[in-house]
């Protein structure tokens, strides 16, 4: 098991204002799987992704990556886990519009301390994967929505992650660009063995994943395929 989530609880607020976002959630994800987490807004699905991705802490329970518990890791080790093992794709792209495509993809590698020569090679390889090497010197503001999301995917790929976390990766795209991004993500999953964890409202996208889980009122259940 690559990711092991054991009876985690996440509570926001205190006393009468306490809100249970995750209620004793357990989940196991094997290396190379594609997993969709679906549910209505406020169900806890994005919170679940954030705690699995070590972007937030839980109140109780344990999360392990490759048999290493998050609770046993100090801040620097968690930072290293995120920067070297995980890649992130979000609905809003989160690109710096004034910087070039290449500069946007280089950023996480710079944060990870990779030398300039090496990070440029890694960034160019990632841009080749998403077929955007002809746009390296374009500013992000000059790209279409589909191209911006492909830049975001390249940025997620640049550090050669074991896991990609994608939060509504096609939510801001038209159907044609959405299909292209979906095809790219699942090709990376098949050909490179990257574990894919997708949070989405899109039932068609979720159905393409090997496993689907429904979040409702902070609780998680697996949706069996018919």
Secondary structure, DSSP 8 states (H G I E B T S, - for coil): --EEEEEEEEEES-GGG-EEEEEEEEEEE-TT-EEEEE--TTSSHHHHHHHHTTSS--SEEEEEETTEEGGG--HHHHHHHHHHHEEEEETT----TTSBHHHHHHHHHHHTT--HHHHHHHHHHHHHHTT-GGGTTSBGGGS-HHHHHHHHHHHHHTT--SEEEEESTTTTS-HHHHHHHHHHHHHHHHHH--EEEEEES-HHHHHTSSEEEEEETTEEEEE---
